[in-house]
Amino acid sequence: MNKFVTFLDRNLSGPMARLSEQRHLQAIRDGVISALPFIIVGSFFLIVAFPPLPKDSFISVWALKNQTSILIP
């Protein structure tokens, strides 16, 4: 395993460093980083709206009744 990591470090670190300096890839990276908090908050609302519980549990029944209110941004 150590030989493999050494090989990757020796042969790929240079080209990957140059690739990471591309302004187009930096823009994509920055955009994903900026959108990530909104994606995380939205996923919490989806978990509340569609709980991973049996359909007859109290939380599932409540979420089904209030699903439209939960999913409004």
PyMOL Python script that loads the backbone (N, CA, C, O; Angstrom):
from pymol import cmd

cmd.read_pdbstr("""\
ATOM      1  N   MET A   1       0.826  -1.186   0.000  1.00  0.00           N
ATOM      2  CA  MET A   1       0.000   0.000   0.000  1.00  0.00           C
ATOM      3  C   MET A   1       0.871   1.251   0.000  1.00  0.00           C
ATOM      4  O   MET A   1       0.559   2.232  -0.674  1.00  0.00           O
ATOM      5  N   ASN A   2       1.954   1.212   0.752  1.00  0.00           N
ATOM      6  CA  ASN A   2       2.843   2.363   0.824  1.00  0.00           C
ATOM      7  C   ASN A   2       3.500   2.638  -0.529  1.00  0.00           C
ATOM      8  O   ASN A   2       3.689   3.795  -0.906  1.00  0.00           O
ATOM      9  N   LYS A   3       3.850   1.567  -1.264  1.00  0.00           N
ATOM     10  CA  LYS A   3       4.437   1.749  -2.588  1.00  0.00           C
ATOM     11  C   LYS A   3       3.436   2.392  -3.536  1.00  0.00           C
ATOM     12  O   LYS A   3       3.802   3.233  -4.356  1.00  0.00           O
ATOM     13  N   PHE A   4       2.184   1.999  -3.422  1.00  0.00           N
ATOM     14  CA  PHE A   4       1.138   2.555  -4.277  1.00  0.00           C
ATOM     15  C   PHE A   4       0.946   4.047  -4.009  1.00  0.00           C
ATOM     16  O   PHE A   4       0.844   4.843  -4.943  1.00  0.00           O
ATOM     17  N   VAL A   5       0.897   4.414  -2.750  1.00  0.00           N
ATOM     18  CA  VAL A   5       0.731   5.824  -2.381  1.00  0.00           C
ATOM     19  C   VAL A   5       1.938   6.631  -2.840  1.00  0.00           C
ATOM     20  O   VAL A   5       1.788   7.753  -3.324  1.00  0.00           O
ATOM     21  N   THR A   6       3.110   6.078  -2.694  1.00  0.00           N
ATOM     22  CA  THR A   6       4.325   6.761  -3.141  1.00  0.00           C
ATOM     23  C   THR A   6       4.309   6.944  -4.656  1.00  0.00           C
ATOM     24  O   THR A   6       4.667   8.007  -5.161  1.00  0.00           O
ATOM     25  N   PHE A   7       3.894   5.909  -5.374  1.00  0.00           N
ATOM     26  CA  PHE A   7       3.796   5.996  -6.831  1.00  0.00           C
ATOM     27  C   PHE A   7       2.818   7.088  -7.246  1.00  0.00           C
ATOM     28  O   PHE A   7       3.127   7.904  -8.114  1.00  0.00           O
ATOM     29  N   LEU A   8       1.641   7.106  -6.627  1.00  0.00           N
ATOM     30  CA  LEU A   8       0.654   8.132  -6.960  1.00  0.00           C
ATOM     31  C   LEU A   8       1.169   9.524  -6.630  1.00  0.00           C
ATOM     32  O   LEU A   8       0.981  10.460  -7.407  1.00  0.00           O
ATOM     33  N   ASP A   9       1.805   9.661  -5.502  1.00  0.00           N
ATOM     34  CA  ASP A   9       2.322  10.963  -5.091  1.00  0.00           C
ATOM     35  C   ASP A   9       3.407  11.446  -6.044  1.00  0.00           C
ATOM     36  O   ASP A   9       3.451  12.624  -6.398  1.00  0.00           O
ATOM     37  N   ARG A  10       4.262  10.555  -6.449  1.00  0.00           N
ATOM     38  CA  ARG A  10       5.382  10.934  -7.308  1.00  0.00           C
ATOM     39  C   ARG A  10       4.915  11.247  -8.731  1.00  0.00           C
ATOM     40  O   ARG A  10       5.404  12.195  -9.346  1.00  0.00           O
ATOM     41  N   ASN A  11       3.973  10.457  -9.259  1.00  0.00           N
ATOM     42  CA  ASN A  11       3.605  10.583 -10.668  1.00  0.00           C
ATOM     43  C   ASN A  11       2.382  11.453 -10.933  1.00  0.00           C
ATOM     44  O   ASN A  11       2.225  11.953 -12.047  1.00  0.00           O
ATOM     45  N   LEU A  12       1.525  11.647  -9.962  1.00  0.00           N
ATOM     46  CA  LEU A  12       0.295  12.386 -10.217  1.00  0.00           C
ATOM     47  C   LEU A  12       0.216  13.747  -9.544  1.00  0.00           C
ATOM     48  O   LEU A  12      -0.639  14.555  -9.908  1.00  0.00           O
ATOM     49  N   SER A  13       1.065  14.023  -8.594  1.00  0.00           N
ATOM     50  CA  SER A  13       0.942  15.290  -7.870  1.00  0.00           C
ATOM     51  C   SER A  13       1.222  16.488  -8.775  1.00  0.00           C
ATOM     52  O   SER A  13       0.559  17.517  -8.646  1.00  0.00           O
ATOM     53  N   GLY A  14       2.174  16.379  -9.675  1.00  0.00           N
ATOM     54  CA  GLY A  14       2.488  17.484 -10.584  1.00  0.00           C
ATOM     55  C   GLY A  14       1.361  17.803 -11.552  1.00  0.00           C
ATOM     56  O   GLY A  14       0.902  18.943 -11.611  1.00  0.00           O
ATOM     57  N   PRO A  15       0.905  16.801 -12.320  1.00  0.00           N
ATOM     58  CA  PRO A  15      -0.192  17.086 -13.254  1.00  0.00           C
ATOM     59  C   PRO A  15      -1.489  17.511 -12.555  1.00  0.00           C
ATOM     60  O   PRO A  15      -2.215  18.363 -13.067  1.00  0.00           O
ATOM     61  N   MET A  16      -1.777  16.937 -11.417  1.00  0.00           N
ATOM     62  CA  MET A  16      -3.001  17.316 -10.707  1.00  0.00           C
ATOM     63  C   MET A  16      -2.906  18.728 -10.142  1.00  0.00           C
ATOM     64  O   MET A  16      -3.915  19.430 -10.062  1.00  0.00           O
ATOM     65  N   ALA A  17      -1.718  19.150  -9.751  1.00  0.00           N
ATOM     66  CA  ALA A  17      -1.539  20.522  -9.264  1.00  0.00           C
ATOM     67  C   ALA A  17      -1.770  21.512 -10.401  1.00  0.00           C
ATOM     68  O   ALA A  17      -2.407  22.547 -10.204  1.00  0.00           O
ATOM     69  N   ARG A  18      -1.256  21.200 -11.586  1.00  0.00           N
ATOM     70  CA  ARG A  18      -1.484  22.078 -12.734  1.00  0.00           C
ATOM     71  C   ARG A  18      -2.955  22.083 -13.126  1.00  0.00           C
ATOM     72  O   ARG A  18      -3.495  23.121 -13.508  1.00  0.00           O
ATOM     73  N   LEU A  19      -3.598  20.936 -13.034  1.00  0.00           N
ATOM     74  CA  LEU A  19      -5.017  20.853 -13.372  1.00  0.00           C
ATOM     75  C   LEU A  19      -5.865  21.644 -12.385  1.00  0.00           C
ATOM     76  O   LEU A  19      -6.859  22.257 -12.775  1.00  0.00           O
ATOM     77  N   SER A  20      -5.487  21.638 -11.126  1.00  0.00           N
ATOM     78  CA  SER A  20      -6.261  22.368 -10.120  1.00  0.00           C
ATOM     79  C   SER A  20      -6.118  23.876 -10.260  1.00  0.00           C
ATOM     80  O   SER A  20      -6.905  24.625  -9.680  1.00  0.00           O
ATOM     81  N   GLU A  21      -5.129  24.334 -11.017  1.00  0.00           N
ATOM     82  CA  GLU A  21      -4.950  25.768 -11.229  1.00  0.00           C
ATOM     83  C   GLU A  21      -5.766  26.299 -12.404  1.00  0.00           C
ATOM     84  O   GLU A  21      -5.756  27.503 -12.660  1.00  0.00           O
ATOM     85  N   GLN A  22      -6.471  25.425 -13.121  1.00  0.00           N
ATOM     86  CA  GLN A  22      -7.314  25.859 -14.231  1.00  0.00           C
ATOM     87  C   GLN A  22      -8.451  26.722 -13.702  1.00  0.00           C
ATOM     88  O   GLN A  22      -9.141  26.334 -12.759  1.00  0.00           O
ATOM     89  N   ARG A  23      -8.648  27.886 -14.303  1.00  0.00           N
ATOM     90  CA  ARG A  23      -9.662  28.801 -13.779  1.00  0.00           C
ATOM     91  C   ARG A  23     -11.070  28.257 -13.958  1.00  0.00           C
ATOM     92  O   ARG A  23     -11.955  28.567 -13.160  1.00  0.00           O
ATOM     93  N   HIS A  24     -11.294  27.453 -14.989  1.00  0.00           N
ATOM     94  CA  HIS A  24     -12.623  26.885 -15.200  1.00  0.00           C
ATOM     95  C   HIS A  24     -12.962  25.877 -14.100  1.00  0.00           C
ATOM     96  O   HIS A  24     -14.077  25.864 -13.580  1.00  0.00           O
ATOM     97  N   LEU A  25     -12.004  25.050 -13.759  1.00  0.00           N
ATOM     98  CA  LEU A  25     -12.235  24.082 -12.688  1.00  0.00           C
ATOM     99  C   LEU A  25     -12.347  24.768 -11.336  1.00  0.00           C
ATOM    100  O   LEU A  25     -13.096  24.309 -10.474  1.00  0.00           O
ATOM    101  N   GLN A  26     -11.620  25.850 -11.135  1.00  0.00           N
ATOM    102  CA  GLN A  26     -11.745  26.613  -9.893  1.00  0.00           C
ATOM    103  C   GLN A  26     -13.130  27.234  -9.787  1.00  0.00           C
ATOM    104  O   GLN A  26     -13.697  27.291  -8.696  1.00  0.00           O
ATOM    105  N   ALA A  27     -13.685  27.700 -10.907  1.00  0.00           N
ATOM    106  CA  ALA A  27     -15.028  28.282 -10.891  1.00  0.00           C
ATOM    107  C   ALA A  27     -16.073  27.227 -10.549  1.00  0.00           C
ATOM    108  O   ALA A  27     -17.003  27.502  -9.792  1.00  0.00           O
ATOM    109  N   ILE A  28     -15.931  26.029 -11.096  1.00  0.00           N
ATOM    110  CA  ILE A  28     -16.861  24.943 -10.769  1.00  0.00           C
ATOM    111  C   ILE A  28     -16.738  24.586  -9.297  1.00  0.00           C
ATOM    112  O   ILE A  28     -17.748  24.408  -8.616  1.00  0.00           O
ATOM    113  N   ARG A  29     -15.515  24.480  -8.800  1.00  0.00           N
ATOM    114  CA  ARG A  29     -15.291  24.169  -7.390  1.00  0.00           C
ATOM    115  C   ARG A  29     -15.918  25.218  -6.484  1.00  0.00           C
ATOM    116  O   ARG A  29     -16.594  24.881  -5.511  1.00  0.00           O
ATOM    117  N   ASP A  30     -15.697  26.481  -6.800  1.00  0.00           N
ATOM    118  CA  ASP A  30     -16.243  27.552  -5.973  1.00  0.00           C
ATOM    119  C   ASP A  30     -17.767  27.578  -6.021  1.00  0.00           C
ATOM    120  O   ASP A  30     -18.415  27.873  -5.017  1.00  0.00           O
ATOM    121  N   GLY A  31     -18.341  27.274  -7.180  1.00  0.00           N
ATOM    122  CA  GLY A  31     -19.796  27.226  -7.293  1.00  0.00           C
ATOM    123  C   GLY A  31     -20.396  26.110  -6.465  1.00  0.00           C
ATOM    124  O   GLY A  31     -21.418  26.302  -5.806  1.00  0.00           O
ATOM    125  N   VAL A  32     -19.775  24.953  -6.493  1.00  0.00           N
ATOM    126  CA  VAL A  32     -20.270  23.830  -5.692  1.00  0.00           C
ATOM    127  C   VAL A  32     -20.146  24.148  -4.208  1.00  0.00           C
ATOM    128  O   VAL A  32     -21.050  23.842  -3.431  1.00  0.00           O
ATOM    129  N   ILE A  33     -19.043  24.755  -3.812  1.00  0.00           N
ATOM    130  CA  ILE A  33     -18.849  25.111  -2.405  1.00  0.00           C
ATOM    131  C   ILE A  33     -19.885  26.138  -1.966  1.00  0.00           C
ATOM    132  O   ILE A  33     -20.378  26.080  -0.840  1.00  0.00           O
ATOM    133  N   SER A  34     -20.220  27.079  -2.848  1.00  0.00           N
ATOM    134  CA  SER A  34     -21.220  28.093  -2.505  1.00  0.00           C
ATOM    135  C   SER A  34     -22.623  27.508  -2.405  1.00  0.00           C
ATOM    136  O   SER A  34     -23.421  27.967  -1.588  1.00  0.00           O
ATOM    137  N   ALA A  35     -22.937  26.511  -3.214  1.00  0.00           N
ATOM    138  CA  ALA A  35     -24.278  25.927  -3.223  1.00  0.00           C
ATOM    139  C   ALA A  35     -24.470  24.874  -2.141  1.00  0.00           C
ATOM    140  O   ALA A  35     -25.608  24.545  -1.806  1.00  0.00           O
ATOM    141  N   LEU A  36     -23.410  24.348  -1.596  1.00  0.00           N
ATOM    142  CA  LEU A  36     -23.500  23.244  -0.644  1.00  0.00           C
ATOM    143  C   LEU A  36     -24.348  23.543   0.589  1.00  0.00           C
ATOM    144  O   LEU A  36     -25.121  22.669   0.983  1.00  0.00           O
ATOM    145  N   PRO A  37     -24.262  24.709   1.227  1.00  0.00           N
ATOM    146  CA  PRO A  37     -25.138  24.961   2.385  1.00  0.00           C
ATOM    147  C   PRO A  37     -26.625  24.903   2.033  1.00  0.00           C
ATOM    148  O   PRO A  37     -27.427  24.405   2.823  1.00  0.00           O
ATOM    149  N   PHE A  38     -26.997  25.408   0.859  1.00  0.00           N
ATOM    150  CA  PHE A  38     -28.400  25.367   0.441  1.00  0.00           C
ATOM    151  C   PHE A  38     -28.850  23.934   0.178  1.00  0.00           C
ATOM    152  O   PHE A  38     -29.987  23.573   0.479  1.00  0.00           O
ATOM    153  N   ILE A  39     -27.976  23.134  -0.373  1.00  0.00           N
ATOM    154  CA  ILE A  39     -28.294  21.731  -0.628  1.00  0.00           C
ATOM    155  C   ILE A  39     -28.501  20.989   0.687  1.00  0.00           C
ATOM    156  O   ILE A  39     -29.415  20.173   0.799  1.00  0.00           O
ATOM    157  N   ILE A  40     -27.669  21.261   1.674  1.00  0.00           N
ATOM    158  CA  ILE A  40     -27.782  20.596   2.973  1.00  0.00           C
ATOM    159  C   ILE A  40     -29.072  20.992   3.671  1.00  0.00           C
ATOM    160  O   ILE A  40     -29.773  20.130   4.201  1.00  0.00           O
ATOM    161  N   VAL A  41     -29.403  22.285   3.683  1.00  0.00           N
ATOM    162  CA  VAL A  41     -30.646  22.738   4.321  1.00  0.00           C
ATOM    163  C   VAL A  41     -31.852  22.143   3.605  1.00  0.00           C
ATOM    164  O   VAL A  41     -32.801  21.703   4.254  1.00  0.00           O
ATOM    165  N   GLY A  42     -31.828  22.124   2.295  1.00  0.00           N
ATOM    166  CA  GLY A  42     -32.925  21.530   1.537  1.00  0.00           C
ATOM    167  C   GLY A  42     -33.086  20.047   1.811  1.00  0.00           C
ATOM    168  O   GLY A  42     -34.206  19.536   1.823  1.00  0.00           O
ATOM    169  N   SER A  43     -31.991  19.360   2.030  1.00  0.00           N
ATOM    170  CA  SER A  43     -32.087  17.925   2.317  1.00  0.00           C
ATOM    171  C   SER A  43     -32.732  17.670   3.673  1.00  0.00           C
ATOM    172  O   SER A  43     -33.420  16.664   3.847  1.00  0.00           O
ATOM    173  N   PHE A  44     -32.518  18.579   4.653  1.00  0.00           N
ATOM    174  CA  PHE A  44     -33.197  18.427   5.943  1.00  0.00           C
ATOM    175  C   PHE A  44     -34.708  18.540   5.774  1.00  0.00           C
ATOM    176  O   PHE A  44     -35.457  17.772   6.377  1.00  0.00           O
ATOM    177  N   PHE A  45     -35.160  19.488   4.962  1.00  0.00           N
ATOM    178  CA  PHE A  45     -36.594  19.625   4.723  1.00  0.00           C
ATOM    179  C   PHE A  45     -37.158  18.390   4.023  1.00  0.00           C
ATOM    180  O   PHE A  45     -38.281  17.978   4.314  1.00  0.00           O
ATOM    181  N   LEU A  46     -36.404  17.802   3.116  1.00  0.00           N
ATOM    182  CA  LEU A  46     -36.873  16.590   2.447  1.00  0.00           C
ATOM    183  C   LEU A  46     -36.966  15.415   3.414  1.00  0.00           C
ATOM    184  O   LEU A  46     -37.877  14.594   3.305  1.00  0.00           O
ATOM    185  N   ILE A  47     -36.036  15.328   4.355  1.00  0.00           N
ATOM    186  CA  ILE A  47     -36.093  14.248   5.346  1.00  0.00           C
ATOM    187  C   ILE A  47     -37.308  14.419   6.242  1.00  0.00           C
ATOM    188  O   ILE A  47     -37.956  13.435   6.600  1.00  0.00           O
ATOM    189  N   VAL A  48     -37.629  15.670   6.613  1.00  0.00           N
ATOM    190  CA  VAL A  48     -38.812  15.912   7.443  1.00  0.00           C
ATOM    191  C   VAL A  48     -40.082  15.632   6.648  1.00  0.00           C
ATOM    192  O   VAL A  48     -41.029  15.061   7.188  1.00  0.00           O
ATOM    193  N   ALA A  49     -40.119  16.021   5.377  1.00  0.00           N
ATOM    194  CA  ALA A  49     -41.313  15.823   4.559  1.00  0.00           C
ATOM    195  C   ALA A  49     -41.539  14.357   4.217  1.00  0.00           C
ATOM    196  O   ALA A  49     -42.685  13.916   4.124  1.00  0.00           O
ATOM    197  N   PHE A  50     -40.491  13.614   4.034  1.00  0.00           N
ATOM    198  CA  PHE A  50     -40.582  12.192   3.691  1.00  0.00           C
ATOM    199  C   PHE A  50     -39.751  11.388   4.687  1.00  0.00           C
ATOM    200  O   PHE A  50     -38.675  10.903   4.337  1.00  0.00           O
ATOM    201  N   PRO A  51     -40.232  11.237   5.925  1.00  0.00           N
ATOM    202  CA  PRO A  51     -39.420  10.567   6.952  1.00  0.00           C
ATOM    203  C   PRO A  51     -39.208   9.087   6.628  1.00  0.00           C
ATOM    204  O   PRO A  51     -40.103   8.425   6.102  1.00  0.00           O
ATOM    205  N   PRO A  52     -38.031   8.582   6.943  1.00  0.00           N
ATOM    206  CA  PRO A  52     -37.728   7.174   6.681  1.00  0.00           C
ATOM    207  C   PRO A  52     -38.279   6.269   7.787  1.00  0.00           C
ATOM    208  O   PRO A  52     -37.536   5.519   8.421  1.00  0.00           O
ATOM    209  N   LEU A  53     -39.573   6.352   8.003  1.00  0.00           N
ATOM    210  CA  LEU A  53     -40.249   5.597   9.051  1.00  0.00           C
ATOM    211  C   LEU A  53     -41.442   4.873   8.452  1.00  0.00           C
ATOM    212  O   LEU A  53     -41.840   5.167   7.324  1.00  0.00           O
ATOM    213  N   PRO A  54     -42.021   3.929   9.190  1.00  0.00           N
ATOM    214  CA  PRO A  54     -43.225   3.264   8.687  1.00  0.00           C
ATOM    215  C   PRO A  54     -44.354   4.268   8.441  1.00  0.00           C
ATOM    216  O   PRO A  54     -44.436   5.293   9.119  1.00  0.00           O
ATOM    217  N   LYS A  55     -45.221   3.971   7.472  1.00  0.00           N
ATOM    218  CA  LYS A  55     -46.292   4.890   7.082  1.00  0.00           C
ATOM    219  C   LYS A  55     -47.294   5.151   8.195  1.00  0.00           C
ATOM    220  O   LYS A  55     -47.938   6.200   8.199  1.00  0.00           O
ATOM    221  N   ASP A  56     -47.444   4.234   9.136  1.00  0.00           N
ATOM    222  CA  ASP A  56     -48.453   4.409  10.180  1.00  0.00           C
ATOM    223  C   ASP A  56     -47.901   5.065  11.442  1.00  0.00           C
ATOM    224  O   ASP A  56     -48.632   5.199  12.424  1.00  0.00           O
ATOM    225  N   SER A  57     -46.648   5.475  11.447  1.00  0.00           N
ATOM    226  CA  SER A  57     -46.098   6.151  12.624  1.00  0.00           C
ATOM    227  C   SER A  57     -46.633   7.581  12.692  1.00  0.00           C
ATOM    228  O   SER A  57     -47.054   8.150  11.685  1.00  0.00           O
ATOM    229  N   PHE A  58     -46.609   8.145  13.892  1.00  0.00           N
ATOM    230  CA  PHE A  58     -47.155   9.489  14.098  1.00  0.00           C
ATOM    231  C   PHE A  58     -46.442  10.528  13.237  1.00  0.00           C
ATOM    232  O   PHE A  58     -47.083  11.393  12.641  1.00  0.00           O
ATOM    233  N   ILE A  59     -45.132  10.441  13.174  1.00  0.00           N
ATOM    234  CA  ILE A  59     -44.364  11.435  12.422  1.00  0.00           C
ATOM    235  C   ILE A  59     -44.671  11.340  10.932  1.00  0.00           C
ATOM    236  O   ILE A  59     -44.768  12.364  10.255  1.00  0.00           O
ATOM    237  N   SER A  60     -44.824  10.133  10.416  1.00  0.00           N
ATOM    238  CA  SER A  60     -45.147   9.976   8.999  1.00  0.00           C
ATOM    239  C   SER A  60     -46.529  10.521   8.679  1.00  0.00           C
ATOM    240  O   SER A  60     -46.720  11.167   7.649  1.00  0.00           O
ATOM    241  N   VAL A  61     -47.493  10.265   9.557  1.00  0.00           N
ATOM    242  CA  VAL A  61     -48.849  10.781   9.343  1.00  0.00           C
ATOM    243  C   VAL A  61     -48.835  12.301   9.402  1.00  0.00           C
ATOM    244  O   VAL A  61     -49.458  12.960   8.570  1.00  0.00           O
ATOM    245  N   TRP A  62     -48.129  12.864  10.381  1.00  0.00           N
ATOM    246  CA  TRP A  62     -48.036  14.319  10.501  1.00  0.00           C
ATOM    247  C   TRP A  62     -47.355  14.927   9.278  1.00  0.00           C
ATOM    248  O   TRP A  62     -47.804  15.947   8.756  1.00  0.00           O
ATOM    249  N   ALA A  63     -46.273  14.301   8.823  1.00  0.00           N
ATOM    250  CA  ALA A  63     -45.543  14.817   7.665  1.00  0.00           C
ATOM    251  C   ALA A  63     -46.405  14.757   6.412  1.00  0.00           C
ATOM    252  O   ALA A  63     -46.337  15.658   5.576  1.00  0.00           O
ATOM    253  N   LEU A  64     -47.209  13.717   6.268  1.00  0.00           N
ATOM    254  CA  LEU A  64     -48.084  13.605   5.104  1.00  0.00           C
ATOM    255  C   LEU A  64     -49.142  14.704   5.115  1.00  0.00           C
ATOM    256  O   LEU A  64     -49.461  15.267   4.068  1.00  0.00           O
ATOM    257  N   LYS A  65     -49.687  15.011   6.291  1.00  0.00           N
ATOM    258  CA  LYS A  65     -50.695  16.068   6.392  1.00  0.00           C
ATOM    259  C   LYS A  65     -50.092  17.447   6.119  1.00  0.00           C
ATOM    260  O   LYS A  65     -50.756  18.300   5.529  1.00  0.00           O
ATOM    261  N   ASN A  66     -48.868  17.675   6.530  1.00  0.00           N
ATOM    262  CA  ASN A  66     -48.226  18.987   6.416  1.00  0.00           C
ATOM    263  C   ASN A  66     -47.172  19.054   5.313  1.00  0.00           C
ATOM    264  O   ASN A  66     -46.329  19.951   5.311  1.00  0.00           O
ATOM    265  N   GLN A  67     -47.217  18.127   4.397  1.00  0.00           N
ATOM    266  CA  GLN A  67     -46.177  18.025   3.375  1.00  0.00           C
ATOM    267  C   GLN A  67     -46.087  19.281   2.507  1.00  0.00           C
ATOM    268  O   GLN A  67     -44.985  19.720   2.176  1.00  0.00           O
ATOM    269  N   THR A  68     -47.214  19.858   2.138  1.00  0.00           N
ATOM    270  CA  THR A  68     -47.163  21.053   1.288  1.00  0.00           C
ATOM    271  C   THR A  68     -46.544  22.227   2.032  1.00  0.00           C
ATOM    272  O   THR A  68     -45.816  23.021   1.436  1.00  0.00           O
ATOM    273  N   SER A  69     -46.822  22.348   3.319  1.00  0.00           N
ATOM    274  CA  SER A  69     -46.232  23.444   4.100  1.00  0.00           C
ATOM    275  C   SER A  69     -44.734  23.251   4.292  1.00  0.00           C
ATOM    276  O   SER A  69     -43.973  24.218   4.291  1.00  0.00           O
ATOM    277  N   ILE A  70     -44.320  22.022   4.454  1.00  0.00           N
ATOM    278  CA  ILE A  70     -42.897  21.741   4.680  1.00  0.00           C
ATOM    279  C   ILE A  70     -42.082  22.008   3.420  1.00  0.00           C
ATOM    280  O   ILE A  70     -40.961  22.511   3.496  1.00  0.00           O
ATOM    281  N   LEU A  71     -42.640  21.673   2.270  1.00  0.00           N
ATOM    282  CA  LEU A  71     -41.876  21.764   1.028  1.00  0.00           C
ATOM    283  C   LEU A  71     -41.892  23.150   0.393  1.00  0.00           C
ATOM    284  O   LEU A  71     -41.201  23.367  -0.603  1.00  0.00           O
ATOM    285  N   ILE A  72     -42.659  24.094   0.938  1.00  0.00           N
ATOM    286  CA  ILE A  72     -42.634  25.460   0.411  1.00  0.00           C
ATOM    287  C   ILE A  72     -41.314  26.102   0.831  1.00  0.00           C
ATOM    288  O   ILE A  72     -40.977  26.104   2.015  1.00  0.00           O
ATOM    289  N   PRO A  73     -40.568  26.646  -0.126  1.00  0.00           N
ATOM    290  CA  PRO A  73     -39.266  27.235   0.244  1.00  0.00           C
ATOM    291  C   PRO A  73     -39.380  28.490   1.074  1.00  0.00           C
ATOM    292  O   PRO A  73     -38.364  29.077   1.447  1.00  0.00           O
TER     293      PRO A  73
END
""", "prot")
cmd.dss("prot")
cmd.show_as("cartoon", "prot")
cmd.util.cbc("prot")
cmd.orient("prot")
